[in-house]
Amino acid sequence: MNSVLRCFRRLVPRTLRGRLSLVALATAALLMTVLTVAFNAVMDEHLRHQADDELRTRAAAVTTTVDTSGPRVHVLETVNDHLLDANVWIYAGTRLLERSPTATAGSPLTRAAGRLAAEPKHVCETVDGRRPVRMCSQPIHGRNAVATVVTALDLAPYRSSAETVLLGSLVLDAVMLGCTYVLTRLSVGRALRPVRTMTDQATQWSAVGSDDRFGTDDHPAELARLGGSLDALLDRIRTVLRHEQQLTGELSHELRTPLTRIITELDWWRTRPRTDAQTRATHEVIAEAAQSMRTICDTLLNDARENALNPATAAATTDVGPVLNRLLQHVDPPDRLKATVETGVHVVEAGVAPALLERILSPLIANAVRYARSSVIVSARRLPGSVRIDVVDDGPGVPETFVDDLFQPGRRADTGDGHDGAGLGLPLARRLARAVGGDVHYDPGHAPGARFTVSLPAG
């Protein structure tokens, strides 16, 4: 049974065009079979009626030569009566008066004619011998006598006509089935051509995250619906690709600083022999930078995973002051720069995880230290339901023409300032802050320098 099913599956076409063509062929074959059987049945019935009509006509001609007016039946002699006597039997009751010259007394046709003559009404039947013969009886009722005329007709020409019609209908059916299969394949292939084109385009566009879309205009309803579904899928793919590129850029941006520290420490350690204390200090710096890289990866990957799955995350609480001090130490401001952390007398707690808070504040503090002239002030205070953190420097500030693009990924105000940043720090800080219900703003009215404000949920 399983082998039969496997064989059947192999015979079934794998393409939609092949399957639809096979279905159309099977449907057409069934319809042609029904029509052919019905047509030939009707044709056989029509030929039989033609034969019966001819037999009745001949019987009517023969009855004019039979006299039943007297007490006995008489057959009248007429001119060329041998033409009327061919395949004709005349009975008086059941007594044979005349028989066909071509039939003997005990032949099957004569016996069949006797059976029909015994019937009191008009009867027809087909006698299948060496050649099929159609026979009909025609009773003749007189005043005192009853006669019966039985006529016979060779059905071979009618059967030959029926067979010719059947053969012609089979040939026509074969031609029609072949044309149906070919036309169905061509039609289905033409109908599916736009689908193949759309599939190829969708494959190409999805690979590069293209902005091209199919739209729903100038398309049939089915293709418009397919185009809408593909457009939605392309939008999701483009979003995933954009998130992937964004995550890659953010990781590279955030990992650059600890990786630079590791490379610098290794270069410094390899320049000349170091003492054991110096080697241990180098190992500690490298371990701390590696741990920072691990924290950065975990924080960004967890954030990306949460944005993809959108789960309900448990609330976390972080003391802001120690995080600010630690970030300033990592930035290591130059001696000319005075960096101050102001948190007041009360503990300020933010409702985010420590690692996430570091990733939000790190770009802001790094930029402030980089561009400040003499001082950087980082202050944190608690507001009703939220925490506000201000990062202020006395540097040149943000150019007015660049304020609108400040938080756009990959944009920098001055690409020739000697800093190799990628323009991803501020967009990352804002994205992470908004992911936990906060935000990052720039105050264009602050002067001199720049002020960035971070608002986060309170712990």
Phi, psi and omega in degrees: 000315180295322179294323177295318179296319178296319178296320179295321179295324179294326181285335181288128179299149181271339182269153177296322179298317179296320180292317178295322177295320178294320177296315178298320179295315180296318179296315179296321179297317178298315180296317179297321179298313179299314181295321180294315179297315180296317181297315181290328175296316178297320180295317178299317179296321179295316179295324178296318178295323177298316179296318180295322178296318178295321178295319179294323179296315179294321179296321179296323178292322181289324183298338178290345180260002182252125182256117180242021183281336181265188179288343179235156181273133178236141175258121183278141178274133180230169178290138181054040179289349177292336176288322179285331183284345182296124179057041180227136174237136180240129182238144168253101189071244176250006182269127181284124177263315179217147176230167182294136179299337183271357183243142177273172185293325183255017182288158178302325180292320179293318178297319178295321178297323177295320178296317181292325181292334179286345179282138183281355183227177180292124182222144176231146175207162181252130180252118181261105174241222175297327175226136180293134182231137176258129182232140179224144178253146179228102179292146176235115183258120175253189180291315185240357184218157179232131178236161179224131176252126178246124179246152181230150181218131178289124182268002182303315178297323179292318178296322178297320177296319180295319179294322177297317178297319179296314179298317178297320180293324178294318177298317178297320178298316180298317179297316181296320179294318177299315178296321179298316181295313182295313181295324178295316178299317180295316182293314180295319178299319178293321180292327181273354180301316176298327179293318177296319179297316179296323179296314179297317179295318179297320178298317180293315182293323182292333182289330184247001181065043184291157176274354181292143179221160182281320184074179181240000181278148175058033177231146170301163186302317182294316180290328177296319178294318177297318178298320177298318178295318179294323178297317178297320178294319178296323177298317179294319178296318180296322177296318179297316179297320179295319177296321179296315178295320179296316179297319179298315179296319180294320178297314180297323180293314184286329182279349183298316184294307178295328178292322177296320177299318180296314181296318180298314179298319179293319178297317180296320182291329183274349184295321178203165181302140182242158176284168178298322180294317178295322178295317178297319178298318178298317179299320180294318178297316180295317180296320179294319178294320178296319177296323177297320178296319178296318179297318179300313180298314181298317183295311183291320179292320177296320178296318178296320179294320180292323177293328180284317183268337181053053179276168174276113184264149180284144182289145177234157181231135182224135173285120188289322186304305180301325179295318179296315179299319181294321180293320178294324178294320180292324180290329178055072181296148180295166184295330181289345187257132177259116179253127185233140174247125181239116178235359181076192183272342182261150176288130178255118181244131177257147182274049177224165178288150181303315182297320179292321177298320178297319182291330178287317187274334186303312179297322182294314181292320179298317178295319181298316179294324183292320188256352181290149178272315185220338185210149173228128180240122176245117183238147179225135178214155182265132175244167178301110176082000182207172176235134180245129179237123179251133175244111187238136174227165181252033179278197183288346181080185182263128178303142182300325182289346183253358185300318182293335181257012188298322184256018177274130181300136176081005181257136177228146181290320182219106182284350181253027182272008179085359180259133184267026179294159182257003180073030182247349185295306181296315176302322179294316180301315180294318182296316180293321179295317180291333180295335180252015177092012178248202180193166176231128182232154173250136181264101182289344181273354182281136178207148351281169178086206184224148176227125175247138182242127178250125175247130182225157175298145179284149178276000000 
